[in-house]
Each structure stands twice: as C-alpha cells, then as structure tokens.
Amino acid sequence: MSWPKTNGWATPFSLLFLWASYMSTTSQAEDIVALEHLSSLQPSKASLVYFRRDTSPSAEMFLEQLEKSTEALRDYGISVLKVNCHSGKASGYCRDDSSVGKAYLFRGHMLLRELPTDALFSVDAIVANVLFALLFNEVKYIATLADLQKLENSLKGHWDLVFAYVQAVGTAEHRALMEAAFVYDSLKFALTTEVMVLRSIRSGEPDVPSSKLFFCHCKVATDLDQPCRRTLMGHPMTTLNIHKFLKLMGEPLVAEATEDPEKVSTTHLHLGLPLIFILTHEETFQADKGIAEFVAWQLLGKAGVLLLSRSSVSLDVLLPRYNVALKTPEEGAPVKYLVLKDMDEIIALVENGKQSEPTQEREEEEEEEEEEEEEDGENYEQEIQDDEVVESVVRDRKRELPLEHIQTLTEDSFAPALAKTNSTAVLFYASWEAVSLVVIQSYAEVAARLQGTPEITLARVNCWDWPDLCKQQNVTQFPTIKMYVEAGRWLVYSGMWGVEAMLSFIELSRTSCPVKLTTPEEVEDYLRVKTSVSVLGLFDSSMSEAREAFVGAGRVLSGYVTTGIYDEEDAEILSHKYKAPLPALLVARPEARTVIHLSKLSVQDMVEVIRRALLETFPEITVGNLPEYFQLEKPLLLLFSDGALGESHEGEMRRLATEERREEFVPCSMNLKNTPAGRGILKAYFGSSVPPLPLLLWINLHSGGQVFAFPPDQSVSEANILAWIKKLKSGQEVPSTVLSGDEWKPRLPAYDFLSMMEPSLPEFTIYSRGSVGTYQKEEEEEGGPRGMASAGAAREDPTEDSIVSELEKDQPTGGDLRGTAPRLAAREKQAKRHAEL
C-alpha cells in the first residue's frame, strides 16, 4: 500500500504518536518504533519529532541536546519524540532523504514547521525555536523601523508591546523572550536581530550591542501621531528579570498612599526597589500629581512613586519644608524625609544613590528663612534640639529643685565642712554646663532620700565660681562626685548618673574596705548577706603578695562592693569548710555563694576578677547595666519580654547560664516594661514588623554585628536553643539583620567654648567690680558685646530660670561678682538650630 503525498511527504502515520500523551510525563525523548492510528493523537497537542536515520557525530550531539530539552519543553505542554527508522515499519519521513538533519514540529497530526538540526545546537536554541514556531502569529519579527512603527500604530489604545533586540535566534535571550511571550497573553511581543533597528530607537549603541528589551506603552497612546513611550529594561535579558520588569510595568504609574509610609508595602519593595513619596497638600494636589507622574516616567522600573497627602496621615511631626520621603527595601530601614529643590534631585537620589549637593544660593535662602523666623518671634523652644541633654534642661527649666538639703561650699567653707563629718559627698559642677544641670536634679533626689541620716552630708561646689578650689581637688571634668571619708581619704564616683547608682555608692563608701575579720564567727556573719553582695578574701599568713593585692583591690572598689579579708592562722580550716583552695575569693549573694580560686595576684587582675564575679549569671539588661555586659565582648543571648518572664522561660534560660557556657555568650533578658528603650532596639532590628514577644535573639555586637531570631515555631527550651546556636555558628541560619560596623561616636563634635569667646580669656577668669566695669567700657567703645555676658547685662535680663537661680541663691556676696557667666541651657538661644556644630 502506498501513501498519498503532499509536498513530497506522506500525510498519514500509523501510531506515530502512540505514546505522545505518555511522553509529556517523562523526562526523556521516547523512541517510537511502530506506525499506526494517526487519529488517536490529541488535535491541540504539540510534538517535536526527530526521525533518526544516521549515527553521525553531529546527529549524536543533536540527540544529546534534544534529551536535555525534553523537560523544558514539557513545561509548555510539548512532547519530544524520536522515531527509530531502523526498527518496525518505517515512516515516509524515514524513506525520504530530505528528512536528514531536520526535526518536525506537529500540532496533533498537522505539520507546523521543519526545523534544521544545525539551528538546534543547544537547549536554549531548541526551546526558543520551538516556541517561536508555535507563536509565529503572536510574536512578530521586525525587519525595519517602519515595521515597528506600523505595529505600534496598530496597537495604540488597545495593547502594550514588548519589543526585544537579540543578537541571534536561538540564544538564551531569545529563549527568555519566547518563554515570556508564551506566558503573558495580555501583551503583544515582537523581536528583531537587526542592529539598525535597535540604533534607530536608541542612540549610542556599540558595534556589537548586547540584547535589549523595551516596554512600549501603546495602550495609553490614543493619538496616532503620538509615538508609544518606550521604557528600557536595565538588567540582562533573563527569564527572571523579564518577569520582574513586566510585573513592574503592570503597576500603576503613580499610586496614592493613605497611611504612614512605614506601613506601606508595594511590589517595588518586594522586588528590592525603593519608594519615593511626594508629599502634597490638598490645594496643590494637581500640580504635585503632575510632578509625580513626570518623576515616575523617569524612574519607571527603578522605583515606585506615590503621592502622600499630609492630611491623610499623621505627619504633624514633620517640618513643613519637607517635600519628599524615601523608603528603601532594606528591612528595618527608617523612612527618610528630605528637602529637594527640583525633580532632577529626586531622580538623582534614586539613580545615583545620593542627594544633590545644595547650592550656595539655596543655603543663603535657608539662612534668610531662619532669620525671618527669628524676626517673627519664634522662640528657641520650638526649634529642633540636637542635644537631648540640653533639651531636657530647657524643658525642665521652670522646675523647682529641693536644694535645701544640699550644702553650698566655698573656698572658705570647704575644709570646715569636711571636718564636721566622716562621710561627705561633694558634687563639683559648672552652672552653665548642661550635663551638670541634669545631674544636680538626680543629686537633689539622693539628698532627699538621705534626709534624716546625720552621718552623711551632701554638698556642692560651683567650679565656675570657685575654680581654684576645684583645681586643688583635682577636678578636671564636670560633673564630678567625690566621697570624702575619714583620715583625708576620698573616692571618685565613676558610675551612672542615676539616683539608685549614686545612692548605693554614697552608702557603700562609708565602709572602709576591706573589712578585717578575725574569727570564723565574724566570717559567717559577714557572708550571711540579705540584700547586697559581699566579697571575702581567704589567705593564710604566708600569702603576703596575694593579701596585699586583695587589699589594694578592695580600696579600688570601695563604694561599689563590700570586701572583707580573713588571713588568720586557721584560714585552712575555713578553706576546707567552704571548699575554697587558698588563696580564694568567696562571693556571697542572698541566693548563693560562689568560690573563685586566685591564680593572678596583681591588684589590676584582682579588680577584674571581682568585677566579673559581681555580674549576675542571668541578668536583666537595663540601660544602667548594659555597659557592664557589653564590655565582656561576648554575644548576647537576649530574651525580650513584655513583663516578667514566665517560670518555664526563666527556668530554661537559667539552665543555659552555666559557668562553661557563659564563657561563650551572655544569657540575659530584657523586660520592656522596666526598660522601654528595648522597644526602640527591636524597631531598629525589625522595623515596623517586630515579631511577637517573648522573643529570643542572638546579638553578636563585637563580631560581624549579626542579629539572629530564634525560630517562632520552636519552644524555648535548653535543647532547642543549644541546637539553634550550633546551627547559626556553623552558618546554617540567616541573620534577621546586620548592624552597622561604624564606631559609636557622638553625632556632633562638642562645643569649644573657649574658641567661641571673644576675646580669648583664661579659663575660669573671675572678674572684680573694677575689672568688669573696664571690660564693659571696652565693649561699649567697640560697639557692643563681644561674646561674654557681663555682670550688668546678666542682671538686666528679666527672666531667671529656677534651676540656675536656685544654684545661686545661697552664694555669698562680697567684692567678687560670681555666677555671671552665660547660661547655655537657661538663657542663650541656639542660633540656626545648632548648625555651628
């Protein structure tokens, strides 16, 4: 029987595609050996068929690539079949010599295209050419610029066009385009390999340009004379990049935000692109919308642009001059509010990653605006204060301080006052210095707490008025607290400026350390502590070096911990009793006692050992004690909670806090009700999406700055935590955030008061009546004040802040004028919002 032929080929087949449907579920091309029942094929099913006649090297190479492409084509519902012409009943394709070096693409039993195998040289080429053949009517080939313009005109008002230049058919870029065309049926696609077409729509291309993809916005171009606006994809032509790009092109050009920018989340952020917010008022909405649309066209595919109405969200904290906000995709990054002068600066902010430098003209305009504000009577309380300490002084300047319990000392009264009691605490301060004014508020609270304790006296010395006295007492910085005890001994306070810390120092300083203990009964009474921590040094009579080092350490730590020493002949008996090999330290707490064997015998080493021993095994981190644990330079295993820890969580964390593990990390907790600053820490780590509490974090501040969050789906148990720590140390866990490696320096340099004064005067200069009058006269002759307020000028000021006036109320009168220096926090207006800093 002979088959009728069409175009030289036999039309019917016998079971050519018997296993076509089966082939779509396998990962290799199937060998077909029988020919029957063409009618059993699915009419809409596409199949790529190769009739294998020879075994040449080129054929073998093609078959290898064909096998590799089977799975990729299967994703698009295309089967790959091989017909072995040497087995079974041969097809007409096997008998015709023209089938050598060709593969055939069928839809059902209909032949669509003959594909030369030398054009199918790779998986990319096979997939690209097969999809191109299947989408021949959907994906247009552009040969000239006129072809492109004609296609765009036909699509205007109806469709958008994706147009690509590829270097050659069958490349990876060609495949990526065809895969996108196969998926996106809401867009039209076209391509070209002609360099001249590319150069006609984009100038400056090199002799051998790389592949390019454009999105032609024809749907919004209803006027035939209006060309379709084209947006270039700025990334390499890969399937993923094309998908991201087309997803961005489908987003609204400009959106309107109705909530806080911190809460706004769009496709742009998910794809790693920033958001630009144009801040607008109701009366300028249309003009701002035009600006936003212009910026959005320029930044299309690079950033999202939104209009943000000030009236729709709570933006009262913003200065009126802010007009743009920037939100970056980095997790936890705060929204930045900016003042930009034109649209070019907005575009440069995204494209160059920085704000344009302000021009001299703009700086002069800002200075003029600030001067106008000052002329309008704007007081310094409404300005932005960049120093939080100064801000607190300004805020509390009308607060009455109970200074009646603090004795004011002068050069004449200083020595007699110290001679009256064995325990006198003295605050040395400067009445014009902001930190001093804040500390004296806490100092006044300490004095109130100690009221009724006659054996302790609290006093103060204003070093601005009595510089020679402060110099004699070796005071080199403000503020300074010294505790004067018996026999001329004094201690310098170096702790936090909180009430509790200062109170503890003053009370502990009354005890001479170390306390000499002479009997085992005294030792037991000493160790039987109820509220504080005590340290006992055990030595025998031969350990003079260790004993002297401990005595020196006790003196250094006076005011911070109570130390006792026992060095009698029966020290060995106590050593056995407390299981403490000599020389040893016993650290006694209300809940437990700890034994430490001493191997290093210098005073410095002894101080360090005692300080480490005083640290809690499972501390609650606060603002006050964080420095103590931070200086250990170990990772923090920190459990955040919104209240007291439950018994289960606390128990598991305490089981982790063994002495061996505390050598590797610091198990600790933070109660956000006791330390509200912890909420700011969590916001810095996680932004607005803070995980629910309790939350366990591994914070590596000293090595890399990584912050890891314990998996929320696991229970907080010792075993789970240790397994998690092991994984993150081995690099199997991804950090939630990475802290900046920048040094923690002050945001601004300190004031150089001497350089701000004219003329340059010796520090702590005291003016007599005569000298002040002479200085005033010189100022008047020169046309006004020259920097330092005179006594007369100071007294003419009708306003006097309560804090400062209280400090001066009890000052003695005499020939010298005291307390007339400028008050930084109390009276002096900070010009230009501290711009000079």
C-alpha positions in Angstrom: 0.0 0.0 0.0 1.3 3.4 -0.9 0.5 6.7 0.9 -0.6 9.8 -1.0 1.9 12.6 -0.6 1.7 16.3 0.0 4.7 18.4 -0.7 6.7 15.2 -1.2 5.8 13.9 2.3 3.5 11.0 3.4 0.5 12.6 5.2 -0.9 9.8 7.3 1.0 7.9 10.0 0.4 4.6 11.8 0.7 5.2 15.6 3.5 7.8 15.0 2.4 9.4 18.3 1.1 6.4 20.1 2.8 7.4 23.3 2.6 11.2 22.8 0.5 11.7 25.9 2.7 9.4 27.9 5.8 11.3 26.7 4.6 14.5 28.4 5.1 12.9 31.8 8.6 11.6 31.2 11.9 13.4 31.2 13.5 11.8 28.1 12.5 11.6 24.4 10.7 8.4 23.6 11.8 6.1 20.8 8.8 5.2 18.6 9.1 2.0 16.5 5.6 1.4 15.3 3.3 3.4 12.9 -0.5 3.2 13.2 -3.6 5.2 14.3 -2.8 8.8 13.5 -6.4 9.6 14.5 -5.6 8.8 18.2 -3.5 12.0 18.6 -4.8 15.0 20.5 -5.6 17.7 18.0 -4.2 20.5 20.2 -1.1 18.7 21.4 2.3 19.9 20.1 5.1 17.5 19.5 8.7 17.8 18.3 9.6 14.7 16.3 13.0 13.6 15.1 13.4 10.7 12.6 16.7 9.0 13.4 18.4 7.6 10.3 22.1 8.0 10.8 24.5 7.8 13.7 26.9 10.6 12.7 28.7 12.7 15.4 26.6 15.7 14.6 23.4 13.7 14.9 24.6 12.3 18.3 25.3 15.9 19.5 21.9 17.0 18.5 20.3 14.0 20.2 22.1 14.8 23.4 20.7 18.4 23.4 17.3 17.0 22.4 17.3 14.8 25.5 18.2 17.7 27.7 15.5 19.9 26.3 12.7 17.4 26.9 11.9 18.6 30.4 12.0 22.3 29.5 9.6 21.7 26.6 7.3 19.5 28.7 6.7 22.6 31.0 5.0 24.2 27.9 3.0 21.0 27.1 5.2 20.0 24.2 6.2 16.3 23.8 9.6 15.2 22.3 9.6 12.0 20.2 12.3 10.1 18.4 11.4 7.7 15.6 13.9 4.9 15.0 13.8 4.4 11.3 15.7 1.1 11.6 13.0 -0.7 13.7 9.5 -1.7 12.8 7.5 -0.3 9.9 9.3 2.7 8.5 7.5 6.1 8.0 7.7 8.0 4.8 9.9 10.5 6.6 12.4 7.8 7.2 12.5 6.9 3.5 12.9 10.4 2.2 16.5 11.7 2.0 15.4 15.3 2.6 14.5 14.4 6.2 18.1 14.1 7.2 19.3 16.9 9.5 15.7 18.0 10.3 13.2 17.9 13.2 9.5 18.3 12.7 7.1 20.3 14.8 3.5 19.0 14.8 0.2 20.1 16.4 -1.8 17.0 16.5 -1.3 15.4 13.1 -0.7 18.7 11.4 2.9 19.6 10.4 3.7 23.2 11.5 7.4 23.7 10.8 10.6 21.9 9.7 13.5 22.8 11.9 17.1 22.2 10.7 19.0 20.4 13.4 22.1 22.6 12.9 19.9 25.5 14.2 19.0 23.4 17.3 22.5 23.4 18.7 21.6 23.8 22.4 18.8 23.5 24.8 18.2 27.3 24.6 18.1 27.1 20.8 15.7 24.2 20.8 13.3 25.8 23.3 13.5 29.2 21.6 12.9 27.9 18.0 10.1 25.6 19.0 8.2 28.3 20.9 8.9 30.8 18.2 7.4 28.4 15.7 4.3 27.8 17.8 3.9 31.5 18.4 4.6 32.6 14.9 1.4 34.6 14.6 1.7 36.1 18.0 5.4 37.2 18.1 6.2 39.4 15.1 9.6 39.7 13.6 10.7 43.3 12.9 13.0 43.9 10.0 12.9 47.7 9.7 11.9 50.7 11.8 8.9 51.2 9.6 7.7 47.7 10.6 8.0 48.6 14.3 6.1 51.9 13.9 3.4 50.2 11.9 3.0 47.5 14.6 2.9 50.2 17.3 0.2 52.2 15.5 -2.0 49.1 15.2 -1.8 48.5 18.9 -2.4 52.1 20.2 -5.2 52.4 22.6 -5.6 48.6 22.9 -2.3 46.7 23.7 1.1 47.3 25.1 4.1 45.9 23.3 7.2 44.1 24.5 9.9 44.6 21.9 13.4 43.0 22.1 16.6 43.0 20.2 18.5 39.8 20.4 21.9 39.1 18.8 20.8 35.9 17.1 17.9 33.5 17.0 18.4 30.6 19.4 20.3 32.4 22.1 19.5 32.4 25.8 18.0 35.9 25.5 15.8 34.7 22.6 14.6 31.8 24.7 13.8 34.1 27.7 11.7 36.3 25.4 9.8 33.4 23.9 9.1 31.9 27.3 7.6 35.3 28.5 5.5 35.5 25.3 4.2 32.0 26.0 3.0 33.1 29.5 1.8 36.7 29.1 -1.3 36.7 26.8 -2.2 40.2 27.9 0.7 41.7 26.0 2.0 41.7 22.4 5.5 40.6 21.6 8.0 41.4 18.8 11.7 40.9 18.2 14.5 41.7 15.9 18.0 40.7 15.2 18.7 43.8 13.1 21.2 46.2 14.7 20.0 49.1 12.6 16.5 48.8 14.1 18.0 49.0 17.6 20.1 52.0 16.7 17.2 53.8 15.2 15.3 53.8 18.6 18.3 54.0 20.9 21.4 56.0 20.1 24.9 55.4 21.3 24.9 51.6 20.9 28.3 49.9 20.2 29.1 48.0 17.0 28.1 44.7 18.7 25.3 45.7 21.1 24.0 43.4 23.8 20.4 42.2 23.8 17.9 44.8 24.9 14.2 44.7 25.9 11.8 47.6 25.7 8.3 48.0 27.0 6.3 50.1 24.6 3.4 51.9 26.3 1.0 51.9 23.3 -2.2 51.3 25.3 -2.1 54.8 26.7 -1.2 56.4 23.4 -4.6 57.0 21.7 -3.3 59.6 19.2 -1.9 58.0 16.0 0.6 60.9 15.8 1.8 60.3 19.3 4.6 57.8 19.5 4.5 55.0 22.0 6.7 55.8 25.0 9.4 53.2 25.5 10.9 52.0 28.7 14.2 50.1 28.6 14.8 47.2 30.9 18.1 48.0 32.7 19.0 44.4 33.5 20.3 41.4 31.4 17.6 39.6 29.5 16.9 36.6 31.7 13.6 34.9 32.4 13.5 36.2 36.0 14.5 39.7 35.1 11.9 39.9 32.3 9.2 38.6 34.7 10.1 41.3 37.3 10.2 44.0 34.7 6.8 43.2 33.2 5.4 42.9 36.7 6.6 46.5 37.4 5.2 47.7 34.1 1.8 46.4 35.1 1.8 48.5 38.3 0.1 52.0 38.4 2.3 54.8 37.2 1.6 56.8 40.4 -0.3 55.5 43.4 -1.8 57.4 46.3 -0.8 56.5 49.9 -3.3 56.8 52.6 -1.3 55.6 55.6 2.0 56.1 57.3 4.9 55.4 54.9 6.4 53.0 57.4 3.4 50.7 56.8 3.2 51.0 53.0 4.3 47.9 51.1 4.2 47.6 47.3 5.5 45.3 44.6 8.5 47.6 44.2 9.7 46.9 47.8 9.2 43.2 47.3 11.4 43.3 44.2 14.1 45.3 46.0 13.3 48.8 44.7 12.8 52.0 46.7 9.7 54.0 47.1 9.5 57.8 46.5 6.7 59.7 48.3 5.8 63.1 47.0 4.3 65.0 50.0 1.3 67.0 48.9 -1.4 69.4 50.2 -5.0 69.4 49.0 -4.6 72.8 47.4 -1.5 71.7 45.4 -2.6 68.2 44.6 -3.0 68.5 40.9 0.4 70.2 40.5 2.1 67.7 42.7 0.4 64.9 40.8 2.0 66.2 37.5 5.4 66.3 39.2 4.9 62.7 40.5 3.9 61.5 37.0 7.0 63.1 35.4 9.3 61.6 38.1 7.5 58.2 37.7 8.2 58.0 34.0 11.8 58.8 34.5 12.2 56.2 37.3 9.9 53.5 35.7 11.4 50.1 36.6 13.8 51.7 39.1 11.5 52.9 41.9 7.9 53.3 42.8 6.3 56.8 43.1 3.4 57.6 45.4 1.5 60.7 46.4 1.3 61.2 50.1 -1.3 63.7 51.4 -0.3 65.3 54.7 -3.9 65.5 55.7 -4.5 61.8 55.3 -1.8 60.6 57.8 -0.3 62.0 61.0 2.6 63.9 59.7 2.5 66.8 62.1 5.9 66.0 63.4 7.4 66.8 60.0 8.7 70.3 59.2 6.6 72.0 56.6 9.5 72.3 54.3 9.9 68.5 53.9 8.6 67.6 50.4 9.9 64.1 49.6 10.2 60.9 51.6 12.4 57.9 50.6 11.7 54.3 51.7 14.4 51.8 50.9 13.8 48.0 50.6 16.3 47.1 53.4 14.4 45.5 56.3 14.1 47.8 59.2 15.5 50.9 57.4 13.7 54.1 58.5 11.8 56.3 56.1 14.0 59.4 55.3 12.3 62.8 54.9 14.1 65.2 52.7 14.0 68.7 51.2 14.7 68.5 47.5 14.6 71.6 45.2 13.6 70.0 41.9 12.6 66.9 40.1 16.2 66.3 39.0 17.3 65.9 42.6 14.6 63.2 43.1 15.8 61.3 40.1 19.4 61.6 41.1 18.5 60.4 44.6 17.5 57.0 43.1 19.8 56.7 40.1 23.0 57.9 41.9 22.1 56.9 45.4 22.7 60.3 46.9 21.1 63.7 47.2 22.5 66.5 45.1 24.7 68.9 46.9 22.9 72.1 47.9 23.9 75.2 46.1 25.2 78.3 47.7 22.1 80.2 46.6 19.9 77.6 48.3 22.0 77.8 51.5 21.5 81.6 51.5 17.8 81.2 51.0 17.6 78.8 54.0 19.6 81.3 56.2 17.2 84.1 55.2 14.2 81.9 56.1 15.7 81.2 59.5 16.4 84.9 60.1 12.8 85.7 59.1 11.5 83.1 61.6 13.6 84.7 64.4 12.3 88.2 63.5 8.7 86.8 63.7 9.3 86.0 67.3 9.9 82.2 67.1 11.5 81.2 70.4 14.1 78.6 70.8 11.8 76.2 72.5 10.1 75.4 69.1 13.4 74.7 67.3 14.9 71.4 66.7 17.2 70.5 69.5 20.0 68.1 68.5 21.4 67.6 72.1 19.0 65.6 74.2 20.7 66.7 77.5 20.3 70.4 76.6 16.7 69.7 75.5 15.9 68.2 78.9 17.4 71.2 80.7 15.3 73.6 78.5 12.2 71.5 79.1 12.6 71.5 82.9 14.0 75.0 83.3 11.0 76.1 85.4 11.1 73.1 87.7 11.8 74.0 91.4 14.6 71.8 92.8 14.7 70.9 96.5 18.3 72.1 97.1 17.8 72.9 100.7 19.3 69.5 101.7 22.5 70.2 99.8 25.1 72.4 101.4 26.8 75.1 99.2 30.5 75.2 99.7 33.1 77.9 99.0 36.8 78.2 99.3 36.4 79.3 102.9 33.7 76.8 104.0 35.1 73.7 102.2 37.6 72.4 104.7 35.5 73.1 107.8 32.5 71.3 106.3 34.6 68.2 105.7 35.9 68.2 109.2 32.4 68.0 110.7 31.5 64.5 109.4 33.4 61.4 108.3 31.3 61.0 105.2 30.7 63.9 102.9 29.7 63.7 99.3 30.6 66.7 97.1 29.2 67.4 93.6 31.6 69.6 91.6 29.7 71.2 88.7 29.6 74.2 86.4 26.4 76.2 86.5 26.4 76.8 82.7 27.0 73.2 81.7 24.0 71.1 80.6 25.0 67.8 82.0 25.8 69.4 85.3 22.3 70.8 85.5 20.8 67.4 84.7 22.9 65.6 87.3 22.1 68.1 90.0 18.4 67.1 89.6 19.3 63.4 90.4 21.7 64.6 93.2 18.8 66.5 94.8 16.7 63.3 94.8 19.6 61.5 96.5 19.8 64.2 99.2 16.0 63.8 99.8 16.4 60.1 100.2 19.2 60.5 102.7 17.4 63.1 104.8 17.5 62.0 108.4 20.9 60.4 108.0 23.1 62.8 110.0 26.3 60.8 109.5 26.2 61.6 105.7 26.5 65.2 104.3 25.8 66.2 100.7 27.4 69.3 99.4 28.1 71.1 96.1 30.7 73.4 94.6 30.2 75.5 91.6 33.5 75.4 89.8 32.7 78.4 87.6 32.7 80.5 90.8 35.4 78.7 92.7 38.0 77.4 90.1 40.9 77.4 92.4 39.1 75.2 94.9 38.2 72.7 92.1 41.8 72.8 90.9 43.1 72.0 94.4 40.7 69.0 94.5 42.0 67.7 91.1 38.6 68.2 89.4 39.3 68.1 85.7 35.8 67.4 84.3 32.2 68.3 85.0 30.3 67.0 86.8 32.3 65.0 89.3 31.2 63.4 92.6 33.8 62.8 95.3 33.2 61.0 98.6 35.4 62.3 101.4 35.8 59.8 104.3 37.9 59.7 107.4 41.6 60.4 107.5 41.6 62.5 104.4 40.7 59.6 102.1 38.4 60.2 99.2 36.8 58.2 96.4 35.7 59.3 92.9 32.4 58.2 91.6 32.5 56.7 88.1 29.1 55.1 87.7 25.8 56.0 86.0 24.2 59.3 86.9 21.0 57.7 88.1 19.6 58.1 91.6 19.9 54.5 92.7 23.5 54.1 91.5 24.7 57.3 93.2 22.9 56.4 96.4 24.5 53.0 96.5 27.9 54.5 96.0 27.5 57.0 98.8 26.2 54.4 101.3 28.9 51.8 100.5 31.6 54.4 100.6 31.1 54.7 104.4 32.5 51.3 105.0 36.3 51.0 105.0 37.3 48.2 102.7 38.5 45.5 103.1 36.9 44.8 106.5 39.3 42.9 108.7 37.7 39.7 110.1 39.4 37.8 112.9 37.2 34.9 113.9 35.2 32.2 112.0 32.0 33.6 113.6 32.7 37.0 112.1 33.3 35.4 108.7 30.0 33.6 108.8 28.1 36.7 109.9 29.8 38.7 107.1 28.8 36.1 104.5 25.2 35.9 105.7 24.1 38.8 103.5 20.5 39.8 102.9 20.3 42.4 100.3 23.7 43.1 98.7 26.8 41.3 97.5 29.9 40.8 99.7 33.3 39.5 98.7 35.6 37.7 101.2 39.3 37.1 100.6 40.8 33.9 102.3 44.6 33.8 102.8 47.0 32.2 105.1 49.7 34.1 106.9 52.3 33.2 104.2 50.4 34.7 101.2 51.6 38.2 101.7 51.6 39.1 97.9 48.0 37.9 97.3 46.8 39.5 100.5 48.3 42.9 99.6 46.8 42.7 96.1 43.4 42.0 97.6 43.7 44.9 100.0 44.6 47.2 97.0 41.6 45.8 95.0 39.3 46.4 98.0 40.4 50.1 98.1 39.9 50.5 94.3 36.4 49.0 94.6 35.3 50.9 97.7 31.9 52.4 97.1 30.9 49.6 94.6 31.2 46.4 96.7 31.9 45.4 100.3 35.1 43.4 100.7 36.3 41.5 103.8 39.6 39.7 104.5 40.5 36.8 106.7 44.2 35.8 107.0 44.4 34.2 110.4 46.3 31.0 111.1 43.2 28.8 110.9 42.4 30.0 107.4 43.0 26.5 106.2 40.1 25.3 108.3 37.7 27.8 106.6 39.2 26.7 103.3 38.0 23.2 103.8 34.7 24.3 105.2 33.9 26.4 102.1 35.7 24.1 99.7 37.9 27.1 98.6 41.6 26.2 97.9 43.8 29.1 99.1 44.1 31.8 98.1 40.5 32.2 97.3 37.6 34.6 97.0 34.0 33.9 98.3 31.3 35.9 96.6 28.2 35.9 98.8 24.8 36.7 97.4 21.5 36.4 99.1 20.7 33.3 97.0 24.1 31.6 96.6 27.8 31.7 97.3 30.5 31.3 94.6 34.1 30.2 95.2 36.9 31.6 92.9 40.5 30.4 93.1 43.0 33.1 92.6 45.8 32.4 90.1 46.8 36.0 89.2 47.9 38.1 92.1 48.2 41.7 90.8 45.9 44.5 92.0 44.6 45.0 88.5 43.9 41.3 87.9 42.2 41.1 91.3 39.9 44.0 90.5 39.0 42.5 87.2 38.2 39.1 88.8 36.0 40.7 91.4 34.1 42.8 88.8 33.4 39.8 86.7 32.3 37.8 89.8 29.8 40.6 90.6 28.0 40.1 87.3 24.8 38.1 87.6 24.6 34.7 85.9 21.2 35.5 84.2 20.9 39.3 84.3 18.0 41.5 83.3 19.6 44.0 80.9 18.8 47.7 81.6 20.2 51.0 80.4 22.3 51.2 83.5 23.9 47.8 83.5 24.3 47.2 79.7 27.8 48.7 79.6 29.0 46.1 82.2 27.9 43.2 80.0 28.8 44.9 76.7 32.4 45.2 77.7 32.6 41.4 78.1 32.7 41.4 74.2 30.6 38.3 74.0 27.4 37.6 72.1 24.2 38.3 74.0 21.5 35.6 74.1 18.8 38.1 75.0 15.2 37.2 75.7 12.8 40.2 75.3 9.6 40.1 77.2 6.7 42.4 77.8 6.6 41.9 81.5 8.1 39.4 84.0 9.3 36.1 82.5 7.2 33.1 83.0 8.6 30.3 85.2 9.2 28.0 82.2 11.1 30.5 80.1 13.2 31.7 83.1 14.0 28.2 84.1 15.2 27.2 80.6 17.4 30.3 80.3 18.9 29.8 83.8 19.8 26.2 82.8 21.7 27.7 79.9 23.6 30.0 82.2 26.3 27.6 83.3 29.8 28.8 84.0 31.1 27.0 80.9 28.6 28.4 78.6 28.9 31.9 80.0 32.5 31.8 78.7 30.9 31.7 75.1 27.9 34.0 75.4 25.8 36.0 77.9 22.3 34.6 78.7 20.2 37.6 79.7 16.7 39.1 79.5 15.1 42.5 79.0 11.7 43.4 80.4 10.3 46.1 78.1 8.0 47.4 80.9 11.1 48.1 83.0 13.3 49.2 80.1 11.1 50.9 77.4 14.3 51.6 75.4 14.1 48.0 74.3 11.2 48.7 72.0 13.4 51.1 70.1 16.1 48.4 69.9 13.6 45.9 68.4 12.3 48.5 66.0 15.9 49.2 64.8 16.3 45.4 64.2 13.0 44.6 62.6 11.4 47.9 61.5 7.6 48.0 61.8 7.2 44.2 61.7 8.5 43.3 65.1 7.9 39.6 65.9 5.6 38.8 68.9 7.0 38.6 72.4 8.7 36.9 74.2 11.4 37.0 71.5 14.8 35.4 71.8 17.7 36.9 69.9 21.4 36.2 69.4 23.1 39.5 69.2 26.7 39.5 68.1 27.7 43.1 68.6 31.5 42.6 68.5 32.0 40.3 65.6 30.0 41.0 62.4 27.0 42.6 64.0 24.6 39.8 63.1 21.3 39.5 64.9 19.5 36.1 64.7 15.9 35.5 65.8 15.0 32.2 67.4 12.5 30.3 65.2 9.0 31.2 66.5 7.7 27.7 65.7 10.0 26.1 68.3 9.6 26.1 72.1 12.1 27.9 74.2 13.9 25.0 75.8 17.6 24.4 76.6 17.9 21.7 73.9 16.3 23.7 71.2 18.3 26.8 72.0 21.6 24.9 72.0 20.8 23.3 68.7 19.9 26.6 67.2 23.1 28.2 68.5 25.1 25.4 66.9 23.4 26.0 63.5 23.9 29.7 63.5 27.6 29.3 64.4 28.0 26.9 61.5 26.4 29.4 59.1 23.2 27.5 58.6 21.0 30.3 59.9 20.3 33.6 58.1 20.6 36.7 60.3 17.4 38.8 60.7 19.6 41.9 60.4 23.2 43.0 60.3 24.2 46.0 62.4 26.4 48.7 61.1 30.1 48.4 61.7 30.5 52.1 62.3 32.0 53.3 65.5 29.6 54.7 68.1 30.8 58.2 68.2 28.8 61.4 69.2 26.7 62.6 66.3 28.2 66.1 66.6 31.5 67.5 68.0 31.4 69.1 71.4 31.2 72.8 71.9 34.6 74.5 72.0 33.5 77.3 74.4 36.9 79.0 74.6 37.0 79.5 70.8 33.5 80.9 70.9 34.5 83.6 73.4 36.0 86.9 72.3 38.5 87.9 73.4 40.3 84.7 74.4 40.3 84.7 78.2 41.9 82.4 80.8 39.6 79.6 81.8 37.6 80.3 85.0 38.5 84.0 85.0 36.9 85.8 87.9 36.1 89.5 87.5 36.1 92.0 90.2 33.8 95.0 90.1 36.5 97.1 88.7 37.6 94.7 86.0 34.0 94.1 84.9 33.4 97.8 84.6 36.6 98.2 82.5 35.5 95.3 80.3 32.1 96.7 79.8 33.5 100.1 78.8 35.7 98.5 76.2 32.7 96.7 74.7 30.7 99.9 74.5 33.6 101.6 72.8 33.8 98.8 70.2 30.1 98.9 69.5 28.5 96.2 71.7 29.1 92.9 73.5 32.0 90.8 72.3 30.9 87.3 73.3 30.8 87.0 77.1 27.8 88.5 79.0 28.9 91.0 81.7 27.5 91.1 85.2 25.3 94.1 84.4 23.9 92.5 81.2 23.2 89.3 83.2 21.3 91.2 85.9 19.3 93.2 83.4 17.8 90.0 82.0 14.2 90.0 83.4 13.9 86.2 83.2 15.8 83.9 85.5 15.4 80.1 85.3 14.6 78.4 88.5 17.4 75.8 88.3 20.1 78.4 87.9 18.6 80.8 90.4 18.4 78.0 93.0 22.0 77.2 92.4 23.0 80.9 93.0 20.6 81.7 95.8 22.9 80.7 98.7 26.1 82.1 97.1 28.0 84.5 99.4 28.3 88.2 98.5 31.5 90.2 98.5 33.9 92.0 96.4 33.9 89.5 93.5 31.0 89.0 91.2 30.2 85.3 91.0 27.8 83.3 88.8 27.5 85.9 85.9 28.7 83.6 83.1 26.4 83.0 80.1 23.8 80.2 80.8 24.0 77.9 77.8 20.8 75.9 78.6 19.0 78.6 80.6 19.1 81.7 78.6 21.2 81.6 75.5 19.3 81.0 72.2 20.9 78.4 70.0 21.3 80.1 66.6 20.4 78.3 63.4 19.4 75.0 65.2 22.9 74.2 66.3 24.2 74.5 62.7 27.5 75.6 64.0 28.1 72.1 65.5 
